[in-house]
């Protein structure tokens, strides 16, 4: 990419990646305006917010779907007998509702709350060591999309805050980023983390985050809200 400097009007032709055959742009003028806003704001106003599952991670590897953050957890061998079957039954019931285009967002949100509450009931009363998550990652694989590590390294070097906002399992999200050596100090994660009483799992920490309530209200309750500012220029992925 050509060097972009403040004060210069940037055209799409200056950003080679946007000229790729895999990129489709409906409104060139609007995209150019957004790029120029980012350039004028500089790195001091830039923030990155990204989903995790199949956004920072690959969708498929060698034709095989990659594990989601919750699926990484379900592959742990220390889970009690029957957990996988019960968890899979919940998935089979609620996942079709989540992706059904004929169900309203409001109705879906109610079902998602039910899903996570039912899932939380399964996550009680057994010992769990989170170190096994990285063992599953090594064994089963959880590859980042090409260039993700370099992107996060560049953002860390520039001091740009990164928020990974996931409706998945935060313990797995942290484990994947740690495994790939990209869980930098500027990376903040808002997700569903396991709550522990000693060594025993006792549901999730705090309010449940699902695919239909990922909004600024969840951010306001986190440490990340102290980092973000109202005049920030936010680049969203996923």
C-alpha positions as CSV (number, residue, x, y, z in Angstrom):
1,X,0.0,0.0,0.0
2,X,1.2,3.5,-0.8
3,X,2.2,5.6,2.2
4,X,-0.8,7.6,3.3
5,X,-0.1,11.0,4.9
6,X,-2.3,13.4,6.7
7,X,-3.5,16.3,4.6
8,X,-3.5,14.2,1.4
9,X,-6.9,13.2,-0.2
10,X,-6.8,9.4,-0.5
11,X,-8.3,7.7,-3.5
12,X,-9.2,4.0,-3.7
13,X,-6.3,3.5,-6.1
14,X,-3.9,4.4,-3.3
15,X,-5.1,1.4,-1.2
16,X,-4.1,-1.6,-3.2
17,X,-5.9,-4.1,-1.1
18,X,-9.2,-2.4,-2.0
19,X,-8.5,-3.1,-5.7
20,X,-8.4,-6.8,-5.3
21,X,-10.8,-9.0,-7.3
22,X,-12.2,-10.3,-4.0
23,X,-13.3,-6.8,-2.9
24,X,-16.7,-5.5,-4.0
25,X,-17.5,-1.8,-3.4
26,X,-21.0,-0.5,-4.0
27,X,-20.4,3.2,-3.1
28,X,-16.8,4.2,-4.0
29,X,-17.3,7.8,-2.7
30,X,-18.5,6.7,0.7
31,X,-15.6,4.2,1.1
32,X,-13.1,7.0,0.1
33,X,-14.7,9.3,2.7
34,X,-14.4,6.7,5.4
35,X,-10.7,6.0,4.5
36,X,-9.9,9.7,4.6
37,X,-11.7,10.1,8.0
38,X,-9.4,7.4,9.3
39,X,-6.3,9.0,7.9
40,X,-7.2,12.5,9.2
41,X,-8.0,11.1,12.6
42,X,-4.6,9.4,12.9
43,X,-3.7,6.5,15.0
44,X,-4.5,8.5,18.2
45,X,-8.3,8.3,17.5
46,X,-8.3,4.8,15.9
47,X,-9.9,1.8,17.6
48,X,-10.5,-1.7,16.4
49,X,-13.5,-3.8,17.4
50,X,-13.7,-7.4,16.1
51,X,-15.8,-10.5,16.5
52,X,-13.8,-13.6,17.2
53,X,-15.3,-16.9,15.9
54,X,-14.7,-17.2,12.1
55,X,-13.7,-13.5,12.0
56,X,-10.2,-13.5,13.6
57,X,-10.2,-17.3,13.2
58,X,-10.6,-19.2,9.9
59,X,-13.9,-20.7,8.9
60,X,-12.4,-23.9,7.4
61,X,-9.0,-25.6,7.4
62,X,-8.5,-28.3,4.7
63,X,-12.3,-28.3,4.1
64,X,-13.1,-29.0,7.8
65,X,-15.0,-26.3,9.8
66,X,-12.9,-24.9,12.6
67,X,-13.9,-25.1,16.2
68,X,-15.8,-22.2,17.7
69,X,-14.7,-21.0,21.2
70,X,-17.5,-23.0,22.8
71,X,-16.6,-26.1,20.8
72,X,-13.0,-25.8,22.0
73,X,-14.4,-26.1,25.5
74,X,-16.7,-29.0,24.7
75,X,-13.6,-31.0,23.4
76,X,-12.0,-31.0,26.8
77,X,-11.6,-34.5,28.1
78,X,-12.1,-33.5,31.8
79,X,-15.8,-32.5,31.2
80,X,-18.3,-34.7,33.1
81,X,-20.1,-37.6,31.4
82,X,-23.1,-36.5,29.5
83,X,-22.1,-32.9,29.2
84,X,-21.4,-33.0,25.4
85,X,-24.7,-34.7,24.6
86,X,-26.7,-32.2,26.6
87,X,-24.9,-29.3,25.2
88,X,-25.3,-30.6,21.6
89,X,-29.0,-31.0,22.2
90,X,-29.3,-27.4,23.1
91,X,-27.4,-26.4,20.0
92,X,-29.7,-28.5,17.8
93,X,-32.7,-26.8,19.3
94,X,-31.6,-23.2,19.4
95,X,-29.2,-22.8,16.5
96,X,-31.9,-23.0,13.9
97,X,-33.8,-20.3,15.7
98,X,-30.8,-18.1,15.8
99,X,-30.3,-18.2,12.0
100,X,-34.0,-18.3,10.9
101,X,-34.6,-15.2,8.7
102,X,-38.4,-15.5,9.4
103,X,-38.0,-14.9,13.1
104,X,-37.7,-11.3,14.4
105,X,-34.6,-10.1,16.1
106,X,-36.6,-9.5,19.3
107,X,-38.0,-13.0,19.4
108,X,-34.5,-14.4,18.6
109,X,-33.1,-12.5,21.5
110,X,-35.5,-14.1,23.9
111,X,-34.5,-17.6,22.7
112,X,-30.8,-16.7,23.0
113,X,-31.3,-15.8,26.6
114,X,-33.0,-19.1,27.2
115,X,-30.2,-20.9,25.4
116,X,-27.5,-19.4,27.5
117,X,-29.4,-19.9,30.7
118,X,-29.9,-23.5,29.9
119,X,-26.2,-23.8,29.0
120,X,-25.3,-22.1,32.2
121,X,-27.2,-24.8,34.2
122,X,-24.9,-27.4,32.7
123,X,-21.8,-25.5,33.7
124,X,-22.0,-26.1,37.4
125,X,-20.6,-28.4,40.0
126,X,-17.5,-29.9,38.4
127,X,-13.8,-29.3,38.5
128,X,-12.2,-27.7,35.4
129,X,-8.7,-26.7,34.7
130,X,-8.5,-24.0,31.9
131,X,-5.0,-25.1,30.9
132,X,-6.7,-27.9,28.9
133,X,-8.1,-25.4,26.5
134,X,-4.6,-24.8,25.0
135,X,-4.2,-28.6,24.8
136,X,-7.3,-28.8,22.7
137,X,-6.1,-25.9,20.5
138,X,-2.8,-27.7,19.9
139,X,-4.6,-31.0,19.2
140,X,-7.5,-29.9,17.2
141,X,-6.2,-26.6,15.7
142,X,-7.6,-23.1,16.0
143,X,-5.9,-21.1,13.2
144,X,-6.1,-17.4,12.8
145,X,-7.0,-15.9,9.5
146,X,-4.1,-15.1,7.3
147,X,-2.5,-11.8,8.3
148,X,-4.4,-11.6,11.7
149,X,-1.2,-11.9,13.7
150,X,0.6,-9.2,11.7
151,X,-2.5,-6.9,12.0
152,X,-2.5,-7.3,15.8
153,X,1.2,-6.8,16.0
154,X,1.0,-3.6,14.0
155,X,-1.9,-2.3,16.1
156,X,0.0,-3.1,19.3
157,X,3.1,-1.3,18.0
158,X,1.0,1.7,17.2
159,X,-0.8,1.7,20.5
160,X,-4.2,1.3,19.0
161,X,-6.8,-0.3,21.4
162,X,-8.3,-3.6,20.1
163,X,-11.6,-4.9,21.5
164,X,-12.5,-8.5,20.8
165,X,-16.2,-8.6,21.4
166,X,-17.5,-12.2,21.4
167,X,-20.7,-14.0,22.3
168,X,-18.6,-17.1,22.6
169,X,-16.5,-18.4,25.6
170,X,-14.0,-15.8,26.7
171,X,-11.7,-18.4,28.3
172,X,-11.3,-20.0,24.9
173,X,-10.9,-16.7,23.1
174,X,-8.1,-15.8,25.5
175,X,-6.5,-19.2,25.1
176,X,-6.4,-19.0,21.3
177,X,-4.9,-15.5,21.2
178,X,-2.4,-16.5,23.9
179,X,-1.5,-19.7,21.9
180,X,-0.7,-17.5,18.9
181,X,1.2,-15.0,20.9
182,X,-1.1,-12.1,20.1
183,X,-2.8,-11.4,23.4
184,X,-1.1,-8.1,23.8
185,X,-1.6,-5.4,26.4
186,X,-3.8,-3.3,24.0
187,X,-6.1,-6.2,23.4
188,X,-9.3,-6.3,25.5
189,X,-11.8,-9.1,25.5
190,X,-15.5,-8.8,26.3
191,X,-17.1,-12.2,26.3
192,X,-18.7,-14.9,28.5
193,X,-16.1,-16.1,31.0
194,X,-16.5,-19.1,33.3
195,X,-17.0,-18.3,36.9
196,X,-15.2,-20.5,39.4
197,X,-15.8,-21.4,43.1
198,X,-12.3,-22.7,43.9
199,X,-11.7,-25.3,41.1
200,X,-15.4,-25.8,40.4
201,X,-17.2,-24.2,37.5
202,X,-20.2,-22.2,38.6
203,X,-21.8,-20.7,35.4
204,X,-20.7,-17.5,33.7
205,X,-19.3,-14.3,35.1
206,X,-21.7,-11.3,35.0
207,X,-24.4,-10.7,32.4
208,X,-24.6,-13.1,29.5
209,X,-23.5,-11.8,26.1
210,X,-25.3,-13.4,23.1
211,X,-25.4,-12.6,19.4
212,X,-28.3,-10.1,19.7
213,X,-27.2,-8.0,22.7
214,X,-23.6,-7.2,21.7
215,X,-23.9,-3.4,22.0
216,X,-22.3,-0.4,23.8
217,X,-24.2,-1.2,27.0
218,X,-22.1,-4.3,27.5
219,X,-19.0,-2.3,26.8
220,X,-19.9,0.4,29.3
221,X,-19.7,-2.2,32.2
222,X,-16.2,-3.2,31.2
223,X,-12.7,-1.8,31.8
224,X,-12.5,-1.1,28.1
225,X,-15.0,1.7,28.4
226,X,-12.3,3.7,30.3
227,X,-10.1,3.4,27.2
228,X,-12.6,4.2,24.5
229,X,-13.7,7.8,23.8
230,X,-16.7,9.3,22.1
231,X,-14.7,10.8,19.2
232,X,-12.9,7.6,18.4
233,X,-12.8,6.3,14.8
234,X,-13.9,2.7,15.1
235,X,-13.0,0.0,12.5
236,X,-15.3,-3.0,12.9
237,X,-14.6,-6.5,11.8
238,X,-17.4,-9.1,11.6
